[in-house]
Amino acid sequence: RQLNSDILMICDGEKPVAVAGIMGGVNSEINELTSRIFIESAYFNPVSIRKAAKKLGLNTEASHRFERGVNPDLTVAALNRAAKLMVEIGKGRLVEGVIDKHPKPVKKKRIILSTVETNRLLGTSLDQNKIAELLISIEFNVEINDDDQLIVIPPSFRVDIERTVDLMEEVARLSGYDNIPVTFPMIPAKTRQPAKQIDLKNRIKSLLVGFGFTESINYSFIGSRCCDQLGLSSQDQRRNLVDIINPLTEDQAAMRPSLIPGLLQTTQRNISRQIKNLKLFEIGKIFINKNSDKLPEEIEMLAVLWTGERFSPNWHTKKVDIDFYDIKGIAEGILKGLDINEAEFRSFIPDTQNHIRPGYGADIFVGNQYIGIVGEVHPQSLSSFNINQKAFILEFDLNLLIPLVSTIKHSKPIPKFPAIDRDITIIIDDRIESRKVLESVKNFNNELIENLHLLDVYEGDPIKSGKKSISFRITYRSSLKTLQDNTVTQVHKNITEILLKEFDATLPA
């Protein structure tokens, strides 16, 4: 083993005889021919012994003892005890005389201990005399300085006592940990409301799990071909990818500009393993590189994907595949769960969402604020991901959704009076969206209208070409009394006349 200048050695004037505090040398060991013994007793710095033992790789009984600290006042007493045992047991003869190279006693530590501070930190209510009594019981010298302070001198063998807190630990140990009363911490309990975005994400996750969806967590890295696979237009800002300087693979060459490719890849992997009915969602950030001189924009998004069957075939139900209105219903369910009741679904502006099948998608607005899209994935986009069945997606921009979510919970009393349902069927031009007709009814603003929903849209014989028939149901109810039939009939007639005039509509024959 290699020694250095930091390792303390015991020498006889000519050569080393031991590594101090760790191990003696062969040239000074005792054997059956030994006739004279020189006894050396010493105190060594625990830190020095620990470092030397670790460097040399020697863990001996001596190093184990010295590195934990021994009583420096016992060196002479230990020397005399060893010599006495050798005389008594080994029938030796003692040569009088002791050489002491450190005759001065070690300076005693004087530590000030506050009774008030001790009780404050331990949570106890011990008086000064009780604390002094406990410390005296383990050979500490204690002097009462004033009504609060004690001057404590630890015994020389307690080399571990250095600070006030060491004394407090001894007080706690001696008085009994079980005797320390259980109390609440004397600090103000300051709470902070969780961030609105975190609360929103948790609410959305709960809603989607309740709808039967499973959360998917994909990598934020994606292949540079993802925009081509998805079929995004050349003007789409999501084509401004944030490239990774040293990607692990080509499939992880850029930061994702959309959550949809990740969900489509997950869908493809599941379908290839014969799992064809999938309901997935993911909440995460997308990255848009709007300016090469600045950091990319990070947008928190929600993406939902549904593919497969709404109902699997069984003995009393035929197979029913999902369609646009299923995923639209999920969008409506999320918004309703977030107490957002004024959402509108508007047709796309042409060539803005090329990854959505034409005629099977919509932008989602609340007022004039765009918040997301919903629709069927374009067959070409599905083919590029090797998916051979229909898939429907929903996307929400959570950054735009947050300001629309109210923290106030709204509730309505249980109705006391019965409702009356009335249906309306009108024939309008096929270019007129059903949504506009429903909006017109909502704008009628009659307090008796409780609910409104579309029943049917029909095109074909006997309806003329370029026309379509729409039917919807209006639920009337008063919160003050039971409605009379003639009252409802008059309101219903007024609504019908307004619709016929506004949309140049006719009633069916």
Stockholm file with secondary structure:
# STOCKHOLM 1.0

chainA/1-509         RQLNSDILMICDGEKPVAVAGIMGGVNSEINELTSRIFIESAYFNPVSIRKAAKKLGLNTEASHRFERGVNPDLTVAALNRAAKLMVEIGKGRLVEGVIDKHPKPVKKKRIILSTVETNRLLGTSLDQNKIAELLISIEFNVEINDDDQLIVIPPSFRVDIERTVDLMEEVARLSGYDNIPVTFPMIPAKTRQPAKQIDLKNRIKSLLVGFGFTESINYSFIGSRCCDQLGLSSQDQRRNLVDIINPLTEDQAAMRPSLIPGLLQTTQRNISRQIKNLKLFEIGKIFINKNSDKLPEEIEMLAVLWTGERFSPNWHTKKVDIDFYDIKGIAEGILKGLDINEAEFRSFIPDTQNHIRPGYGADIFVGNQYIGIVGEVHPQSLSSFNINQKAFILEFDLNLLIPLVSTIKHSKPIPKFPAIDRDITIIIDDRIESRKVLESVKNFNNELIENLHLLDVYEGDPIKSGKKSISFRITYRSSLKTLQDNTVTQVHKNITEILLKEFDATLPA
#=GR chainA/1-509 SS CCCCTTSCEEECSSSEEEETTTEECGGGCCCTTCCCCCCCCCCCCHHHHHHHHHHHTCCCHHHHHHTTCCCGGGHHHHHHHHHHHHHHHHCCCCCCCCCCSCCSCCCCCCEEEEHHHHHHHHTCCCCHHHHHHHHHTTTCEEEECSSSEEEEECCTTCTTCCSHHHHHHHHHHHHCGGGSCCCCCSSCCCCCCCCHHHHHHHHHHHHHHHTTCEECCCCSEECTTHHHHHTCCTTCGGGSCEECSSCSSGGGSEECSCSHHHHHHHHHHHHTTTCCCEEEEEEEEEEECCCTTSCCEEEEEEEEEEESEEECCCSSCCCEECCHHHHHHHHHHHHHHTTCCCEEEECCCTTSCTTEEEEEEEEEEETTEEEEEEEEECHHHHHHTTCCSCEEEEEEEHHHHGGGCCSSCCCCCCCSSCCEEEEEEEEEETTSCHHHHHHHHHTTCCTTEEEEEEEEEECSTTSCTTEEEEEEEEEECCSSSCCCHHHHHHHHHHHHHHHHHHTTCBCCC
#=GC SS_cons         CCCCTTSCEEECSSSEEEETTTEECGGGCCCTTCCCCCCCCCCCCHHHHHHHHHHHTCCCHHHHHHTTCCCGGGHHHHHHHHHHHHHHHHCCCCCCCCCCSCCSCCCCCCEEEEHHHHHHHHTCCCCHHHHHHHHHTTTCEEEECSSSEEEEECCTTCTTCCSHHHHHHHHHHHHCGGGSCCCCCSSCCCCCCCCHHHHHHHHHHHHHHHTTCEECCCCSEECTTHHHHHTCCTTCGGGSCEECSSCSSGGGSEECSCSHHHHHHHHHHHHTTTCCCEEEEEEEEEEECCCTTSCCEEEEEEEEEEESEEECCCSSCCCEECCHHHHHHHHHHHHHHTTCCCEEEECCCTTSCTTEEEEEEEEEEETTEEEEEEEEECHHHHHHTTCCSCEEEEEEEHHHHGGGCCSSCCCCCCCSSCCEEEEEEEEEETTSCHHHHHHHHHTTCCTTEEEEEEEEEECSTTSCTTEEEEEEEEEECCSSSCCCHHHHHHHHHHHHHHHHHHTTCBCCC
//
